[in-house]
Amino acid sequence: MTALANAGFVRAEVDGTTYFSGGQALLPVLVLVHGVNDHAGSWFLVAPTLARTHRVIIPDLPGHGESDPREGPLPISLMVDRLHAVLRNAGVPITLVGNSLGGWLSMLYALKHPQDVSRLILESAGGLSLPLGSPTTARTRDEALVILRNVHGPRFEPPEWAIDALLQRAISSPMLRVTEIPEHLVDGRLGEIHAPTAVIWGADDGVVPRAYAEALQRGIENATLHVIEGAAHIPHLQQPERFLQCLTSIC
């Protein structure tokens, strides 16, 4: 979060949800939605550049970063509603850029508030009933290494603290608190998404297989697919310059 503040982003809060905003008020609105077990700060490498041409809003999802609730379940519906609470006074239309869980929430937001969304950018998005390519929790250091390489790429050499943090998440993490998953899968609703949509996928993503990205492209009318080489599950963090080039061509 310090990196966003140092880049001039302003912290605010609504209904217990923290968010950061930057860029001039009259610019087009671009919303960056992080993935599960992450936080707004994960966008720090790309947010300052995007704020030159957009008003950028970056929320901490409920139960993540500085946002409430700190304990208890995190229903998918709550996350969508809290996102709307942050954005209801942002001005419309908005472009939603969502990574992983954030991409899933962005689709649900566009389905619930179609008049507010001008464009969807789905970066390694979840939300389908297709199997993931990676386990989500680790019980041993070897299992943690596999998961971290699925997220960051096959040649990633994680520091010890990253392995320790992932092992801790097996017993305590926002991901374990997420509820209402089956009833909010979007397989059967992709045809209801009418906002222009781009699907971004990291070529080394071991979490969300390419089949996910291709299913989204097929299911959403006129969606385009953009593959970023050298990136895995979080392209905006792993290949920020290529991600920005991709986003510039889309937006």
N, C-alpha and C positions, 0 to 999 in steps of 0.2 A: 504494500500500500504506500510505503514511503516513496517508491519510485514514481507512482502516479502523482502524489502530492508535489514532488520535486519538479514534475513536468507541468505543473500548473493546474492539475485537476482538483476540483473542489469536492470535498466530502459532504454528503447530506444524508438525511434519513427520513423515511416515511413509513409509518405503521411497523416499525421495528426492522425495516429493511434498509441497509446501508447501500449507498451508490455513490459513484464518482462521476463528475461531468466536466467536460472541457470543450473548447471551441466556442465560436461566437453564436449568440442566440438565434440569429436569423439563417444560419446555415442548415442544410438538410440534416435530419436526425439519423444517426447511426448508433445502434445499440449492440453492445458486445456482451454475450451471455456465455459464461464459463461452464465447464463440465463438472461432474460430480467430484467431491473431495478437493475441489480447486477453489479459487477466489478471484476477485476482480483484478488483483495484481498480476495475474498470469498474462494480461494483455499489455504489459508495460513496454514491450519492445515495439509494438505497432501503434498503440493509442496516440502518442504525440504526433506522429505523422498524419494519422487519420483526422486529428483535430484541426489540421490546417484547412481542410476542405469540408468538414462536417462538424455538427454539434454531436459530440460523442458522449454516450451515457453507458456506464459500466456498473451493473449491480453486483453485489454479493448475494447469491441466491439464499433463500431461507436456510438457516442451519449451517451456513458456510461463511468463512471470513468473519466479518463483524456483525452479521445479521442474525436476528432471532428466528426461531426459538433455539435455545442452546441444548435443550433436551426434548425427548419425545419424538413422535413420528413426524415425518416430512411428507405429507401427501402431495402427489403430483399436482392436484387441483390447487392446493395452497400455493405452490410455487408459481403457477400461472397467474393466480389472482394477485400475488404480491408483485409480480412483474408488471401487471397492469396498474397497480397502485403507484409504482414508480413512474410509469410512462403516461398516465392519463392526462398530465398537464405538460407533456413534453412537446406537444404540437405534432400534427400529422401531415403527410404520411411519414412512416418510419421504415428504415431498413434494419432488419434483424439479422445479426451474424451470430450463430450459435455453434459452439463446439461440443460434441459428444452429447451429454444430457442437455446442454444448452441448446443444441440443435433440435432435439426432441421437443423441448419446451417452446422453442420458437415456432415449430409447426403447430403445436397445440394453440399457441397464442394467435397465429394467423387464422386458424379454424374458428376460434371464438370471437376474434375481433378483425374480420377480414377487411373492413373498411379502413382500418388504421395502418395496414401493412402494405407498403409499396413494393418491397422486395425481400426475399429470403436468401440468405447465404448459409448453407448447411455444411459445416466443417466436421467431417468424421462423425456425423450425427447418428444417434441411436433412435430408439422408439419403434423398432420393428420386432416381429416375433422370430426373426432369423437368429440362429445361434451366434454368439460372440466368438471371436477367435482366441480368447484368452480367459483364464480364470480371473476373478476379481479380488480374491483374498489369498493371502499367503500364510502358511503355518511354519515354513522353514526358510532359511536364507536362500537356498537354491530355488524354491518356488518364487520368492520375492524377486530374484534376479530375472527369472523368466518373464514375470509380469512387467518389470521395469523396462526390459528390452522390447516387449510388445508395445509398450507405450512410447518409448523414445527411440527405438530402432535397434537392429540386431547387433550393432557394434558398440552400443552404449555401455560404458563402464561406470556403474553407479557408485557414488561415495557411500561410505558405511552408514552415514546418517540417513540416507534415502532408504536403504534397506531396513534400518531400524524403524523408520516412520511407517513403512508399508506393513511391517509385521504388527505394529501397534494398531493399524487400521483394521486388522482382522478381528479386533475385539471392540474397537471404538472409532467409528468414522461416520460422517453424514450418510455415506452410501448405504450403511446398514439400517438407517432410519427411514429410507425412502419407501413409501407405500403407494397403493393404487396403481401399481404397474400394469397388470393385465388389462384393466378397463380403459387404459389410456394409450395402448399400442395403436399405431396409426396405419397399419397395413391396409385396412379397408377404407381409409379416408383420404388417401393421397390424391385421389381424383377430385376431391373437394377443395384442394389448395389451388387458388387461381393467381396468387401473386407470382410474378416472374421469379424463378428459383434457379440458383446455381449450387451445385453440389461440389464441395472441395474435399479431396481425399489424399492422404499422404501415402505414397507408394510403398512405404515400409510399415504401414499400420498393421499391427498384430492384434489389435483389440477389435476393431470394426472391420471385417473383411470387405474386400472390394465388392462382393455380392450385395452388401448393404447399399453402397453408393450407387450401384447399377440399378437396384430395385427402386431407390428413390428417383433416379433419373427416369426410369420407365413409368413409374406411377404418377409423377407430377407432370402435368402437361407442359411440354416445351422446356423442361428442365435441362440444364447443361451440366456436363461433368468435367471437372478440372483436376488433373492429377499433379501433385507436387512431388517431384523426385527429391530424395534425400530427407523427406519428412516422414514421420510416423503418425501417431494419434493426435498430436497437437501441432499442426503445421505452423500456426502463428507464432509459436514459441521456438520451434526447431528449425524453421526456414523463414524467418520474418521477412526478409527482403523479397523472396519469391512469393510469399503470401500476399504482401502488399502489391506486388506487380499484378498478381492474379486478381486481387480485389479491385485494383484500379481499372483493369480491363472490364470488370463486371459492372462496377458502379459508375 
